[in-house]
């Protein structure tokens, strides 16, 4: 599994909203957010770029939440805290990556989580 590199100081992109597809359309493997129906190459490039940015932004946010969860699970104040090896096993990461994510999550909790809607319970 590829390991994303946590990014700390990059500006947050404001992507186009992801629209959910109707279940019957999403079941068609050739269908992808209605891109196959766009005939104009300029419009196709624009919409595909919007989707790419939206997925990247969603990935970045999800990674930040993963890091916060890893930091919370490794918190030494927890009686049921997990080791980096335990976290790595749960998340299908390497132990070294789990250690880096715990540190990244601690950094986020200490100072950069306002935009995530996260409040440190301590």
N, C-alpha and C positions, 0 to 999 in steps of 0.2 A: 504494500500500500504506500502510495506517495505521501511524503511528509511535507505539508506546507510550512513555509517559514513565517513565523509571526512577524507582522509589520506594526511598528509602534507609532511612527510619526507621519504616516501618509494621510493625506486628506481623504475624508469619506466621500465617496461618489454618491450622487443622487440619481440613481438609475430610473428608467421607465418602470412602471409597476408590472409585476408578473401577473398575467391573467390566467385564471384556472380554466382548464379546458373541460368541456362536457365529457362525462365518462365514456359515452359511446365513441366520441371522436378520439379520445386519448388511447383507446384500445387499439386503434389502427397504428401499426408500427411505422407507417410512412408519414403519419401526421405529426407535426411538431409546431405547436403554437401558431398554426395556420400559415406558416412560412411557405409551404409548398403551393399555396394558392396565390401568392404575390407574383405577378408577371413582370412588373417594372423592376429592372435590376437596381435602380437607385433606391426605390422604396424597400426592396428586399435587403439591401445593404444597411439602410437606416434601421429597419426593424430588427434585423439580426444583430446589429451592433448594440441596440438598446437591450436586447435579451442578454447578450454577452456581458454587458456592464451590470445588469441586474443580477445575473448569476454570480459574477465576481464579488459584488457587494454583499450578496447573501452569504457567500462562502466566507468572506472576511468576518462578517458578524458572527457566523456560526463558530468560527475558529476562536474568536474572542470569548464566546460563551463556553466553549470547551475548556479554554484556559482558566476561566473563572471557576468552573466546576472542578477542574483538576486541583486548583489551589485550595478550594473548600474541602475536597476529599482528603487532601494531604495536610490539612491544618493540624498542627500538633495539639491544639486545644480540644480537638474532637477525641472522645474516647474510642470511637470506631474509625479513626483515620486510616487511610490506605497508604501503602508504600508506593514509590514511583513504579516499582515492578507490578504491583496490583493494578494501578491506574493504566499502565501500558497494556496489560493483558485485556482489561475491559474495553479500552479504546482501540485496540489493535495497532498500537504504536510500539516503537522501541523504547526501552527504559530510558535511554539518554534523551529522546524526544519528550517523554513524559516529564522528566526533570525540567527541561526547558519550558514546557507548557505550564508547569506548576509555577515557575518563576515569572513567566509572562502573566499568568493569572494574578499572582500576588502584586505585580506592578499595576495591573489594571484596577485591582481592588483598592490599592493605596491611592491612586490618583486619577485614573482615566476612565471611570465607568459611568460618569454622569449621562453620557449619550446613549448608554446601553439600557438605561432604566433599572440598573442594579443598585441596591443599597446594601452596604456591608452591615450585617446584623450585629456586629460588635460595637 
